[in-house]
């Protein structure tokens, strides 16, 4: 049940600047229609044949679906029929595709407790996080045990998963109970099977350091690979199963660093013998800021490929690019030259090529899209497989077919397949789009740019429906992350697909919406992703938000007195900062689970500051200066100039931003006499796991702006 509380002393005694008498209600698509789209995730393929599987979220009813070559007729394998907030993750298939394995439950986009149960229905008996399998041919799902992160054996008969800091094993058909197999010191995770299925490599996390171990059986001691004081991760087997490559980074500790000064984050690749554990360094990253450990999707994206090549991702030339290096060492080969990034990287089953999503292509504005790209592991000859005005991501190779998820500016995402050699893609499961989904009523956003006051060029998408009065209210949408990129169509993240749907709904209600890609985001190179004096180090990215309001106010169709701002997570932080610093520009806002004070525990983005504050007070560093800058970068430091009304939205089971951030801000706004409303959702998380809550949040967002601006839409239109 949602609690909608109006702060009694800060009600609408006076309307916000620019408010007008409410117009007649607009006829157009409802929020329920706009948010009714199905959303596929977790696309996977059988390595040995043309079978694929994915998770489908249909208005909160999440199920496993599958299809098979040559027809690829989509069919449902599970029958979960409630909007109960239980996500489906870690979808995997046995090599020949006889079984589909998945996890049900948890919130796997969280910063903490991602594997803990989610109880959005407030049930007295909360659900559990469990590993399941279901036959590809059809039949009842089999419970394999409580746990997370399953990995299917190359032999297709056994699944290993994580539970209680250990690794467990269970037959894939659930014919026997699961049992623990690795219970060494530390937390065992990241299991990877050897190619022949006889051994497991895994990460043993031990706080300030981590080892890579190799498990053979219950009688044989674990082999530790070149153990050190470092933090080792991402083990990958050689094709012949004799060696492993892994990522090595320094362990915790050392002298305190200067918080306000960007610094290189070192990392290297090591190769070790799987039997003896003896290892050596293969490659080390350049000691530059760009050469730091990558933080985009998949991090190092490490693979031991065919033809004696080891593949990894690095930002060292200014873009998140793929490189390959000979297994004996030497100079890495840049595989993906050009001004674009690579993410969602997969190695083909034969190890000879990589497929990935990149903002690459020859079409106008491809920098603001994603297309599937294929590249050999030993030649810099990338090929865009899905050119055009659509968006495609999460590619997998299924036999001689390439499968991926794809959308357009109007059609929501669907699974798609095409010949690996090239050809026309085919949509799967298009009949799952509801008949009343208002696809034709959605606008095609337009790519625009503007400049911040310090000269930085900011990219954005402008949503605007035809018709309406000569002067409209406008809204700046600020994404979270902050390492995200909003696109010219449906997003590959379900959270940001909802934001895209919200922007479409607001446009259908007659608002001009500007969705901005501010500095700190991905998709525009290293310097844009890692700018100076940003976040808790000075909030330089706020200049991009302020300039967005000025851009909108200068448009002839926008009423400059009715410009609002909204966003979630880091976007909520920037929304609050905009209202606190510039109520003269932003007349109202909706702050969805935002960070408000970087100096407190649980602020997330202040992690470097928290580490510095925890360092010995006898060791010199810039902790005092950093704390002062972090405070000035926080919305709470500017509450005295906050005048515009705001709607605060937060779920109290948030595992990304502490609910206390909104509790504290509400008390400060009350003390300052700032008008605010609250929409508090008990027991849901940062990602609105229940579809009913998604609708409530975004319906409330639109209704709040309509009420604040005295606006109910420009014209009568039908979906």
GUSE-947071 format. One line per 10 residues: their letters; for each residue x, y, z of C-alpha. Coordinates in Angstrom, 1 decimal, m for minus. Example, Ala and Ser with C-alpha at 12.3 -4.5 7.8 and 13.67 -1.06 7.14 Angstrom:
2
as	12.3:m4.5:7.8; 13.7:m1.1:7.1
***
This chain:
719
xxxxxxxxxx	0.0:0.0:0.0; 1.4:3.4:m0.9; 1.3:6.3:1.6; 0.8:9.6:m0.1; 1.4:12.3:2.5; 1.0:16.0:2.1; 3.0:18.2:4.4; 0.3:20.2:6.0; 2.1:23.5:6.5; 3.5:23.5:3.0
xxxxxxxxxx	0.4:22.9:0.9; m0.5:24.9:m2.2; m1.5:28.2:m0.4; 0.1:29.9:m3.3; 0.5:28.4:m6.8; 4.0:28.1:m8.2; 5.3:30.7:m10.5; 3.7:30.6:m13.9; 0.7:28.4:m12.8; m2.4:28.8:m14.8
xxxxxxxxxx	m6.0:27.8:m14.5; m6.3:24.1:m15.3; m7.3:23.3:m18.8; m9.9:20.6:m19.7; m8.6:17.1:m19.3; m6.7:15.8:m22.3; m7.8:12.7:m24.2; m4.8:10.6:m25.0; m2.9:7.5:m24.0; m3.2:6.6:m20.3
xxxxxxxxxx	m0.2:5.8:m18.2; m1.4:2.2:m17.9; m1.2:2.0:m21.7; 2.1:3.6:m22.1; 3.7:1.4:m19.5; 2.0:m1.8:m20.7; 4.9:m2.8:m23.0; 6.6:m6.2:m22.4; 10.3:m6.0:m21.6; 12.8:m8.8:m22.4
xxxxxxxxxx	16.0:m9.2:m20.5; 18.6:m12.0:m19.8; 18.9:m13.2:m23.4; 21.0:m16.3:m23.6; 21.8:m19.1:m26.1; 22.8:m22.7:m26.1; 26.4:m23.0:m27.2; 25.8:m26.2:m29.1; 22.7:m25.5:m31.1; 20.2:m22.8:m32.3
xxxxxxxxxx	18.2:m22.4:m29.1; 17.7:m19.1:m27.1; 15.9:m18.2:m23.9; 15.1:m14.9:m22.2; 13.1:m13.4:m19.3; 9.9:m11.5:m20.2; 8.4:m8.9:m17.9; 4.7:m8.4:m18.8; 3.3:m5.7:m16.4; 5.1:m7.4:m13.5
xxxxxxxxxx	4.4:m11.0:m14.5; 7.9:m12.3:m15.2; 8.4:m15.5:m17.1; 11.0:m17.5:m19.0; 10.5:m17.7:m22.7; 12.3:m19.7:m25.4; 12.6:m20.2:m29.2; 14.5:m22.5:m31.5; 15.9:m22.4:m35.0; 14.8:m22.4:m37.8
xxxxxxxxxx	11.4:m20.9:m37.1; 12.2:m19.3:m33.7; 8.6:m19.4:m32.6; 8.5:m17.9:m29.1; 6.9:m19.9:m26.4; 6.5:m19.5:m22.6; 8.2:m22.0:m20.3; 7.0:m20.9:m16.9; 3.6:m19.7:m15.7; 4.1:m17.0:m13.0
xxxxxxxxxx	0.9:m15.0:m13.1; 1.3:m12.3:m10.4; 2.8:m8.9:m10.2; 4.8:m9.9:m7.1; 8.2:m8.2:m7.7; 10.2:m11.4:m8.1; 12.7:m10.7:m10.8; 14.3:m13.4:m13.0; 18.0:m13.2:m13.5; 21.1:m15.4:m14.3
xxxxxxxxxx	19.2:m17.1:m17.2; 21.5:m19.7:m18.7; 21.1:m22.8:m20.9; 22.8:m26.2:m20.9; 25.2:m26.5:m23.9; 22.7:m28.4:m26.1; 19.8:m26.4:m24.8; 17.8:m29.2:m23.0; 17.5:m27.0:m19.8; 17.1:m23.4:m18.9
xxxxxxxxxx	18.4:m22.3:m15.5; 17.4:m19.1:m13.7; 17.2:m17.3:m10.4; 13.9:m16.1:m9.1; 13.9:m13.3:m6.5; 16.3:m10.6:m5.2; 17.2:m7.2:m6.7; 20.4:m7.6:m8.7; 20.9:m4.0:m9.6; 21.5:m3.1:m6.0
xxxxxxxxxx	24.5:m1.7:m4.3; 24.0:m4.0:m1.3; 21.8:m7.0:m0.4; 21.2:m7.7:m4.1; 20.7:m11.4:m3.3; 18.4:m10.8:m0.4; 14.6:m11.5:m0.8; 12.3:m8.8:m2.0; 8.9:m8.6:m0.4; 7.1:m5.8:m2.3
xxxxxxxxxx	3.7:m7.3:m1.5; 4.4:m7.0:2.3; 3.6:m10.7:2.7; 4.0:m12.0:6.3; 5.9:m14.9:4.8; 8.5:m13.3:2.5; 9.6:m15.1:m0.7; 13.1:m16.6:m1.1; 15.8:m16.2:m3.6; 16.0:m19.6:m5.4
xxxxxxxxxx	17.7:m21.3:m8.3; 15.4:m23.1:m10.7; 15.6:m25.1:m13.9; 12.9:m25.8:m16.5; 13.0:m28.2:m19.5; 13.3:m26.5:m22.8; 10.8:m29.0:m24.2; 8.3:m27.9:m21.6; 7.2:m29.1:m18.2; 7.2:m28.0:m14.6
xxxxxxxxxx	10.1:m26.0:m13.2; 12.4:m27.8:m10.8; 13.6:m26.1:m7.6; 17.4:m26.6:m7.3; 17.8:m24.8:m4.0; 18.0:m21.5:m2.3; 20.9:m19.5:m3.8; 22.1:m17.2:m6.5; 24.4:m16.9:m9.6; 24.1:m20.4:m11.1
xxxxxxxxxx	26.6:m21.7:m13.7; 25.9:m24.7:m15.8; 28.6:m27.4:m16.4; 29.8:m27.8:m20.0; 28.6:m31.4:m19.6; 25.1:m30.0:m19.1; 24.3:m32.2:m16.1; 25.3:m30.1:m13.0; 24.8:m26.6:m11.8; 27.0:m24.7:m9.4
xxxxxxxxxx	25.6:m21.8:m7.5; 26.4:m19.4:m4.6; 24.9:m19.6:m1.1; 26.0:m18.6:2.4; 29.5:m17.5:1.1; 30.0:m21.0:m0.4; 29.7:m22.8:m3.7; 27.0:m25.5:m3.9; 26.4:m28.1:m6.6; 23.1:m29.8:m7.7
xxxxxxxxxx	22.0:m31.9:m10.6; 20.4:m29.8:m13.3; 17.2:m31.8:m13.1; 16.9:m31.4:m9.4; 16.9:m35.2:m8.8; 19.1:m34.8:m5.7; 19.4:m32.1:m3.1; 22.1:m29.5:m3.4; 25.3:m29.8:m1.4; 28.2:m27.4:m0.6
xxxxxxxxxx	31.5:m28.2:m2.4; 33.7:m25.1:m1.6; 33.7:m23.8:1.9; 37.2:m22.3:2.3; 37.9:m19.0:4.1; 36.4:m15.9:2.7; 33.5:m15.6:0.3; 33.5:m18.0:m2.7; 31.9:m16.5:m5.9; 32.4:m16.0:m9.6
xxxxxxxxxx	32.6:m19.7:m10.5; 33.8:m20.6:m14.0; 33.9:m24.2:m15.3; 36.9:m25.6:m17.1; 36.2:m26.5:m20.7; 35.9:m30.2:m20.0; 33.7:m29.7:m16.9; 36.1:m31.4:m14.5; 37.2:m28.3:m12.5; 36.0:m25.0:m11.2
xxxxxxxxxx	37.9:m21.7:m11.0; 36.4:m19.2:m8.4; 37.2:m16.0:m6.6; 37.8:m16.2:m2.8; 37.1:m12.7:m1.5; 38.9:m12.1:1.8; 38.2:m8.5:2.6; 41.3:m6.5:1.7; 42.5:m9.1:m0.8; 41.2:m11.9:m3.0
xxxxxxxxxx	42.5:m15.1:m4.4; 41.7:m17.2:m7.5; 41.2:m20.8:m6.6; 40.8:m24.0:m8.7; 38.6:m26.8:m7.3; 38.8:m30.3:m8.6; 37.0:m32.6:m6.1; 36.3:m33.0:m2.4; 39.5:m34.9:m1.8; 41.9:m32.6:m3.6
xxxxxxxxxx	43.1:m29.3:m2.0; 42.2:m26.1:m3.7; 45.0:m24.8:m5.9; 45.6:m21.0:m5.4; 46.9:m19.1:m8.4; 49.9:m16.9:m7.6; 48.4:m15.8:m4.3; 49.4:m12.3:m3.2; 48.2:m9.2:m1.3; 46.3:m8.1:m4.4
xxxxxxxxxx	42.6:m8.4:m5.3; 42.3:m11.0:m8.1; 39.1:m11.5:m10.1; 37.5:m12.6:m13.4; 39.2:m16.0:m13.9; 39.0:m17.3:m17.5; 40.2:m20.7:m18.7; 42.4:m21.3:m21.7; 40.6:m23.4:m24.4; 42.7:m26.4:m23.5
xxxxxxxxxx	42.0:m26.1:m19.8; 45.6:m25.9:m18.7; 45.9:m22.2:m17.7; 43.8:m19.3:m16.6; 44.0:m15.6:m17.1; 42.7:m13.2:m14.5; 42.6:m9.5:m13.5; 44.9:m8.3:m10.7; 44.3:m5.1:m8.8; 46.1:m3.8:m5.6
xxxxxxxxxx	44.7:m4.8:m2.3; 43.1:m2.4:0.1; 45.0:m0.2:2.5; 48.1:1.9:1.9; 48.6:5.6:2.6; 45.5:7.8:2.3; 45.1:9.4:m1.1; 44.0:12.9:m2.0; 40.2:12.7:m2.4; 39.9:15.8:m4.6
xxxxxxxxxx	42.7:14.6:m7.1; 41.8:12.1:m9.7; 44.3:9.2:m9.7; 45.1:6.2:m11.8; 43.5:2.9:m10.7; 46.1:0.3:m11.6; 45.3:m3.2:m13.0; 47.0:m5.9:m14.9; 46.4:m9.3:m16.5; 48.0:m12.4:m15.1
xxxxxxxxxx	48.3:m16.0:m16.4; 48.7:m19.0:m14.2; 49.1:m22.7:m14.5; 45.9:m24.5:m13.4; 47.7:m27.4:m11.8; 50.6:m25.8:m10.1; 49.3:m22.3:m9.5; 52.5:m20.7:m10.7; 51.8:m17.4:m12.6; 53.3:m14.4:m14.2
xxxxxxxxxx	52.1:m11.0:m15.4; 51.0:m10.9:m19.0; 50.1:m7.2:m19.4; 49.8:m4.1:m17.3; 47.6:m1.1:m18.0; 49.2:2.2:m18.8; 49.7:4.3:m15.7; 47.4:7.1:m16.9; 43.9:8.1:m15.9; 42.5:6.6:m19.1
xxxxxxxxxx	44.4:3.4:m18.4; 42.6:2.9:m15.1; 40.4:m0.1:m14.5; 37.3:0.2:m16.7; 34.0:0.8:m14.9; 31.6:0.4:m17.9; 29.5:m2.7:m18.5; 31.4:m5.9:m17.9; 34.5:m4.0:m16.5; 37.5:m5.7:m18.1
xxxxxxxxxx	35.3:m8.0:m20.3; 38.1:m10.6:m20.1; 38.0:m13.6:m22.5; 40.5:m16.3:m23.5; 39.6:m16.6:m27.1; 40.7:m18.9:m30.0; 43.8:m18.5:m32.1; 45.9:m17.9:m29.0; 44.3:m14.5:m28.2; 43.2:m13.0:m24.9
xxxxxxxxxx	40.6:m10.3:m25.2; 39.9:m7.4:m22.8; 38.4:m3.9:m22.7; 40.3:m0.8:m21.8; 39.6:3.0:m21.8; 43.3:3.7:m22.5; 42.7:5.5:m25.9; 39.8:7.5:m24.6; 37.0:5.1:m25.4; 35.9:1.8:m23.9
xxxxxxxxxx	37.5:m0.4:m26.7; 38.2:m4.0:m27.1; 41.8:m5.2:m27.4; 43.4:m8.6:m27.9; 46.9:m9.8:m26.9; 48.8:m13.0:m27.7; 48.7:m15.5:m24.9; 52.5:m15.3:m24.8; 52.3:m11.5:m24.3; 53.3:m8.6:m26.4
xxxxxxxxxx	51.6:m5.4:m27.6; 47.8:m5.5:m27.5; 45.9:m5.1:m30.8; 43.1:m2.5:m30.8; 40.1:m4.3:m32.3; 37.5:m1.5:m32.3; 39.1:1.7:m33.4; 36.8:4.8:m33.6; 34.9:7.2:m31.5; 32.4:4.8:m30.0
xxxxxxxxxx	32.1:2.4:m27.0; 31.7:m1.3:m26.6; 29.5:m3.0:m24.0; 27.4:m6.2:m23.6; 30.4:m8.1:m25.0; 30.0:m11.8:m25.7; 32.5:m14.3:m27.1; 31.2:m16.6:m29.9; 31.0:m20.3:m29.0; 33.9:m21.1:m31.3
xxxxxxxxxx	36.0:m18.4:m29.7; 36.8:m16.7:m33.0; 34.8:m13.5:m32.8; 33.2:m11.1:m30.4; 29.7:m9.6:m30.6; 28.8:m6.5:m28.7; 26.6:m3.4:m28.5; 28.2:m0.2:m29.5; 27.1:3.4:m30.4; 28.7:2.9:m33.8
xxxxxxxxxx	27.4:3.2:m37.3; 27.2:5.5:m40.3; 23.7:6.8:m39.7; 23.0:10.2:m38.3; 22.9:10.3:m34.5; 24.2:6.7:m34.1; 26.3:8.1:m31.2; 23.0:8.1:m29.3; 21.9:4.6:m30.2; 23.2:1.0:m29.8
xxxxxxxxxx	23.9:m1.4:m32.7; 25.2:m5.0:m32.7; 28.8:m5.1:m33.9; 30.9:m8.2:m34.7; 34.7:m8.3:m34.8; 37.3:m11.2:m35.1; 39.5:m11.7:m32.0; 42.7:m11.2:m34.0; 41.8:m8.5:m36.6; 40.6:m4.9:m36.3
xxxxxxxxxx	37.7:m5.4:m38.8; 34.6:m4.6:m36.8; 31.3:m4.8:m38.7; 28.0:m3.2:m37.7; 25.5:m5.9:m38.1; 22.3:m3.9:m37.4; 22.6:m0.5:m39.0; 19.8:2.0:m39.2; 17.5:4.0:m36.9; 16.8:1.2:m34.4
xxxxxxxxxx	18.5:0.2:m31.2; 20.0:m3.3:m30.6; 21.8:m4.8:m27.6; 22.6:m8.0:m25.6; 23.8:m10.0:m28.6; 24.4:m13.8:m28.4; 25.4:m16.4:m31.1; 23.0:m19.3:m31.5; 24.3:m21.7:m34.1; 24.5:m19.8:m37.4
xxxxxxxxxx	22.1:m17.2:m36.0; 22.7:m13.9:m34.2; 20.1:m13.1:m31.5; 19.8:m9.8:m29.7; 17.2:m7.5:m28.2; 16.1:m4.6:m30.2; 13.7:m1.6:m30.3; 12.9:1.6:m32.1; 11.8:5.0:m30.9; 8.2:3.8:m30.9
xxxxxxxxxx	8.2:0.0:m30.8; 9.3:m1.4:m27.4; 12.1:m4.0:m27.1; 11.6:m7.5:m28.4; 14.0:m10.5:m29.0; 15.3:m10.5:m32.6; 17.3:m13.0:m34.7; 19.2:m12.7:m38.0; 21.8:m14.8:m39.9; 25.2:m14.5:m38.4
xxxxxxxxxx	26.5:m13.9:m41.9; 24.2:m10.9:m42.2; 20.6:m10.3:m43.4; 17.3:m8.9:m42.3; 16.4:m9.3:m38.6; 13.1:m10.9:m37.5; 11.1:m9.9:m34.4; 10.1:m12.5:m32.0; 7.0:m12.4:m29.7; 5.6:m9.3:m31.3
xxxxxxxxxx	2.1:m10.5:m30.4; 3.0:m9.9:m26.7; 2.7:m6.1:m27.3; m0.8:m5.3:m26.0; m3.4:m4.3:m28.6; m3.9:m1.0:m26.9; m0.3:m0.1:m26.5; m0.2:3.4:m28.0; 2.8:2.9:m30.4; 1.6:5.2:m33.1
xxxxxxxxxx	1.0:8.0:m30.5; 4.6:8.0:m29.3; 6.9:10.7:m30.5; 10.3:10.2:m32.1; 12.7:12.2:m29.9; 15.1:14.6:m31.6; 18.8:14.8:m30.9; 19.8:18.3:m29.8; 22.9:19.8:m28.3; 23.5:22.9:m26.1
xxxxxxxxxx	26.5:24.3:m24.3; 27.0:24.7:m20.5; 28.4:27.9:m19.2; 32.0:26.5:m19.1; 31.8:25.5:m22.8; 31.1:21.8:m22.4; 28.8:20.5:m25.2; 25.8:18.5:m23.8; 23.8:16.0:m25.9; 20.1:15.6:m25.2
xxxxxxxxxx	16.9:14.2:m26.7; 13.8:16.5:m27.1; 10.3:15.0:m26.8; 7.5:17.1:m28.2; 4.1:16.1:m29.4; 2.4:18.1:m32.2; m0.3:20.6:m31.6; m1.1:22.4:m28.4; m1.0:26.0:m27.2; 1.7:28.4:m28.3
xxxxxxxxxx	3.4:28.3:m24.9; 3.8:25.0:m23.1; 5.4:23.9:m19.9; 8.6:22.1:m20.1; 10.5:19.5:m18.1; 14.2:18.5:m17.8; 14.7:14.8:m17.2; 18.0:13.9:m15.5; 19.1:10.2:m15.6; 20.7:8.4:m12.7
xxxxxxxxxx	23.9:6.4:m12.5; 25.6:8.7:m13.3; 27.5:6.4:m15.8; 24.4:6.1:m18.1; 23.4:7.4:m21.6; 19.8:8.1:m22.6; 19.2:7.1:m26.2; 17.0:8.0:m29.2; 14.6:5.1:m28.4; 13.7:2.5:m25.8
xxxxxxxxxx	16.6:1.9:m23.4; 18.4:m1.4:m22.8; 18.0:m1.0:m19.0; 14.5:m1.7:m17.7; 14.9:1.2:m15.2; 15.6:3.7:m18.0; 13.1:2.1:m20.3; 10.6:3.2:m17.7; 12.1:6.7:m17.8; 11.8:6.7:m21.6
xxxxxxxxxx	8.1:5.7:m21.2; 7.6:8.5:m18.7; 9.1:11.1:m21.0; 6.8:9.8:m23.7; 3.8:10.0:m21.4; 4.7:13.5:m20.3; 5.0:14.5:m24.0; 1.6:13.1:m24.7; 0.3:15.3:m21.9; 1.6:18.4:m23.7
xxxxxxxxxx	4.9:18.9:m22.0; 8.1:19.6:m23.8; 10.6:17.2:m22.3; 14.4:17.5:m22.6; 16.2:14.3:m21.6; 19.8:15.3:m21.0; 23.1:13.4:m21.1; 25.2:15.4:m18.6; 28.9:15.0:m18.0; 29.7:11.9:m15.9
xxxxxxxxxx	27.7:9.8:m18.4; 29.0:7.2:m20.8; 28.9:7.2:m24.6; 31.0:10.3:m25.3; 34.5:9.3:m24.3; 36.7:9.3:m21.2; 36.9:13.0:m20.6; 33.1:13.4:m20.6; 32.7:10.3:m18.4; 35.4:11.3:m15.8
xxxxxxxxxx	35.3:15.2:m15.8; 37.1:17.3:m13.2; 35.4:18.6:m10.1; 32.3:16.4:m10.6; 30.0:14.7:m8.0; 31.1:15.1:m4.5; 34.3:16.8:m5.8; 32.4:19.9:m6.9; 29.2:19.0:m8.8; 30.5:20.5:m12.1
xxxxxxxxxx	27.9:18.4:m13.9; 25.2:20.7:m12.4; 26.2:23.3:m15.0; 24.7:20.9:m17.6; 21.4:20.8:m15.8; 21.2:24.5:m15.3; 22.0:25.1:m19.0; 19.2:22.7:m19.9; 16.7:25.0:m18.2; 18.1:28.0:m20.0
xxxxxxxxxx	18.0:26.1:m23.3; 14.3:25.3:m22.8; 13.4:28.8:m21.6; 14.8:30.1:m24.9; 12.6:27.9:m27.1; 9.7:29.8:m28.6; 7.1:27.1:m27.7; 8.1:27.0:m24.0; 6.6:29.1:m21.2; 9.8:30.2:m19.4
xxxxxxxxxx	7.9:30.5:m16.1; 6.9:26.8:m16.2; 10.1:24.7:m16.5; 10.3:21.7:m14.1; 12.9:19.1:m13.4; 12.8:15.4:m12.4; 15.0:12.3:m12.2; 15.7:9.3:m10.1; 18.8:8.2:m8.0; 21.7:10.4:m9.2
xxxxxxxxxx	19.0:12.2:m11.3; 17.1:12.8:m8.0; 20.3:14.3:m6.6; 20.7:16.7:m9.5; 16.9:17.5:m9.3; 17.3:18.5:m5.7; 20.4:20.5:m6.5; 18.6:22.3:m9.2; 15.7:23.3:m7.0; 18.0:24.2:m4.1
xxxxxxxxxx	20.3:26.4:m6.2; 18.0:27.7:m8.9; 14.4:27.9:m8.0; 14.4:31.0:m10.2; 14.9:28.6:m13.2; 13.1:25.5:m12.0; 9.5:26.2:m10.9; 8.8:22.6:m9.6; 10.4:19.2:m9.4; 10.0:15.5:m8.6
xxxxxxxxxx	13.0:14.0:m6.7; 12.9:10.2:m7.0; 15.1:8.4:m4.4; 17.8:11.0:m4.7; 21.1:11.5:m2.8; 21.0:14.7:m0.8; 24.1:14.8:1.5; 27.4:13.4:0.3; 29.0:13.7:3.7; 26.8:11.1:5.3
xxxxxxxxxx	27.1:7.3:5.4; 24.9:5.7:2.7; 25.2:8.5:0.2; 26.9:6.1:m2.2; 28.7:8.7:m4.4; 30.7:9.8:m1.4; 32.6:6.5:m1.0; 36.0:8.1:m1.6; 35.3:10.7:1.0; 34.1:8.1:3.5
xxxxxxxxxx	37.3:6.2:3.0; 39.4:9.3:3.6; 37.5:10.2:6.7; 38.1:6.7:8.1; 41.9:7.0:7.6; 44.1:7.7:10.6; 43.8:11.3:11.7; 47.6:11.3:12.1; 48.2:10.8:8.4; 47.9:13.9:6.2
xxxxxxxxxx	45.4:14.1:3.4; 42.7:16.5:2.2; 39.9:15.0:4.2; 38.8:18.3:5.7; 38.8:20.1:2.3; 37.1:17.2:0.7; 34.4:17.1:3.3; 33.8:20.9:2.8; 33.6:20.4:m1.0; 31.3:17.4:m0.6
xxxxxxxxxx	29.0:19.4:1.6; 28.8:22.4:m0.8; 28.1:19.9:m3.6; 25.1:18.5:m1.7; 21.5:19.8:m2.1; 21.2:20.1:1.7; 23.8:22.9:1.8; 21.5:25.1:m0.3; 18.1:24.6:1.3; 18.1:28.2:2.3
xxxxxxxxxx	17.7:29.2:m1.3; 15.2:26.4:m2.2; 11.8:28.0:m2.9; 10.2:25.8:m5.5; 7.8:23.0:m4.6; 8.9:19.4:m4.9; 7.5:15.9:m4.8; 9.7:13.4:m2.9; 9.4:9.8:m4.0; 11.2:6.9:m2.2
xxxxxxxxxx	10.8:3.2:m1.4; 11.9:2.4:2.1; 13.5:m0.9:1.0; 15.9:1.0:m1.3; 19.2:m0.9:m1.6; 21.0:1.8:m3.7; 20.2:5.0:m1.9; 19.4:5.0:1.8; 15.9:6.0:2.6; 17.4:8.2:5.3
xxxxxxxxxx	18.5:10.5:2.6; 14.9:11.5:1.9; 13.9:11.4:5.6; 16.6:14.0:6.4; 15.8:16.2:3.4; 12.1:16.2:4.3; 12.9:17.5:7.8; 15.1:20.2:6.4; 12.5:21.3:3.9; 9.9:21.4:6.6
xxxxxxxxxx	12.1:23.6:8.8; 12.7:26.0:5.9; 9.1:26.2:4.9; 9.6:24.8:1.4; 6.4:23.2:0.0; 6.8:19.5:m0.6; 4.8:16.3:m0.9; 5.8:12.8:m0.2; 5.1:9.5:m2.0; 6.6:6.8:0.2
xxxxxxxxxx	6.3:3.2:m1.0; 6.8:0.6:1.8; 8.8:m2.5:1.0; 9.8:m1.7:m2.6; 13.3:m1.1:m3.8; 15.2:1.4:m5.9; 14.1:m0.4:m9.1; 10.3:m0.5:m8.4; 10.1:m4.3:m8.6; 6.3:m4.2:m8.7
xxxxxxxxxx	4.6:m3.0:m11.8; 1.8:m1.4:m9.9; 4.3:0.8:m8.1; 5.9:1.8:m11.4; 2.5:3.1:m12.5; 1.9:4.9:m9.3; 5.3:6.6:m9.4; 5.1:7.9:m12.9; 1.4:8.7:m12.8; 2.1:10.8:m9.7
xxxxxxxxxx	5.0:12.5:m11.4; 2.9:13.6:m14.3; 0.0:14.6:m12.1; 2.3:16.6:m9.9; 3.6:18.7:m12.8; 0.1:19.2:m14.2; m1.1:20.4:m10.8; 2.0:22.6:m10.3; 1.7:24.2:m13.7; m2.1:24.3:m14.0
xxxxxxxxx	m1.8:22.2:m17.1; m3.8:19.3:m18.5; m2.6:18.9:m22.0; m2.8:20.8:m25.2; m5.1:18.9:m27.5; m7.5:16.0:m27.7; m5.7:13.0:m29.2; m6.3:9.3:m29.3; m3.6:6.7:m28.8
***
